[in-house]
Amino acid sequence: MMTAITGSTNPLKICFTGGPPVQFPCPPPPLHIPCQTGIDRYCARIHPDDLDSIRPARSPVEVISHPPASKWKRLSIAAGLTACAAVAGCQTNHSRNVPTRAPVGAAPTSPSDSISSQTMKERPLAMLEGQPIGISTMQARLIEQSGAETLRELRLEAALRRTLLEADLSVGKADTAHEEAMLLERFSSDEDTARMVLQTLRRNEGLGPERYAALLWRNAALRILVQEEIELTPDTLQRLYQLEHGPRMIIRIMVVATLQEAEELHGRLVGGEDFEDLAARRSIDASRDRGGLLDPISPEDPTWPQALRSEIVDLQPGELSGIVFFDDRFAIARMERSLPADDVPFETVRDEIELAAQLSQERLRMAELAGRLGVQPKIKVLDPVLRRAWSVDEAAEEQQ
C-alpha cells in the first residue's frame, strides 16, 4: 500500500504474468520508474536483446499483448522462457554403504566417467572427442536446470486443455498464427525487421520450435478463454484517451528509505537548497542520475500511485509536494511544468483506443486466468532429481 502522509490512499497495482505487481517505486536499489505506456501500463524493463519474463506465482504462462504498430506500441511480451525441453525421468545409482547419493548424469570425476555402457546402447545426441554422449548422461543435468519450469508449463497446458474442452472451445492454427502476427507487429511495422528481432530473441532465450509453438498455443488458449470477460466501457476509453492525449506533468522526484531522512531533505528544500543536487546525491531512485527528472506523466496513469498523483496534480511550477509514503519508502516531488492536452479529437483515434483497451483487458484477464489454472492440476513428482528441482523452485516461489 502507498499512502500520503496526510491521508490514506489505495494505489492501483497491476500484476502481469510472471512479474511482481507494478507499483511505485519498484524495490531498490535502484528503484525503477514506471514506464509511460497505456491505461494498464507496467514496468516492462525491456531490453532490445531479451524477452521480459512475466509470470505471476511463477506459473509458466506467456502472455503476449500487442497493440498496433504505432504510438500505441507496447513491447510487453510476457514469456516464461527459461525452461528447457522436457526430458525423461532419470535413474539414481548409489550404494547403501555410501552416505551420499549421486544421480546418474551428475558431474563426472573424470572425462571417461561421462561414457557408460548405457550410453553406448543409446542413439548419440553428440560426439565428444569421438565418444558418444547419450540422453542418460545429460538428463539429470537438464532436469536440474529446467525440469521444474517445464513441469509448470505442462501443468498449465493440461489445465488449459481441460478448460477448453469443458467450454467446447479449441485452438486452431489460425489462432496461433494470429498470436505470432501480433507479436511481429509489436516489434516493427517492417516484416523483415520484425522477423529478425524475433529470431534474435528466440535464439537468446533458447526458444526452439517446440517451446515456441507451445508458447503461442498457451497464449492463444488464454485469449480465447477470456473473450467473454472483456468489456469496453465509455469510462475506460476516455481514461485511455486522456492518458495518451490529455495534460501531462513534468516533475522531479527523490526517494529515500526513512521518514527522518525525508523530513530532513524536505526541510532543506523548503529552505532553498537545490532539488536536482540533493536528488542526485541522496535519492535511491534510478532517476537520481537525472537529478530526479522523470518523463512526463499523466494524472490518469494508474502505474503511478494515486497518492503521488493526488499530491502533484494541483502543484504550480516550482512547488514541492508533501512527503509521500509507500511501503517502507518516502518520496518528495517538485513540479517542473505542466504540458497541455493536444488537439487530437477523440473520434479520430477511437479505433486505436478501442484496440488498445481490448488488448489491455485481455492481458489482465489472461494473467489472472493463468494464475488460477496453473496451480489446479495435481502433480506427484516421482523422479528424485526432478523432485529436488521442483522443491527448490517451489521454496523460491514461497519466498517471493
Secondary structure, 3 states (H helix, E strand, C coil): CEEECCECCCCCCECCCCCCCECCCCCCCCECCCCCCCCCCCCCCCCCCCCCCCCHHHCCCCCEECCCCCCCCCCEECCCCCCCCCCCCCCEECCCCCCCCEECCCCCCCHHHHCCHHHHHCCCCEEECCEEECHHHHHHHHHHHHHHHHHHHHHHHHHHHHHHHHCCCCCCHHHHHHHHHHHHHHHCCCHHHHHHHHHHHHHHHCCCHHHHHHHHHHHHHHHHHHHHHCCCCHHHHHHHHHHHHCCEEEEEEEEECCHHHHHHHHHHHHCCCCHHHHHHHHCCEHHHHHCCECCCECCCCCCCCHHHHHHHCCCCCCCECCCEEECCEEEEEEEEEEECCCCCCHHHCHHHHHHHHHHHHHHHHHHHHHHHHCCCCCCCCCCHHHHHHHHHHHHHHHHC
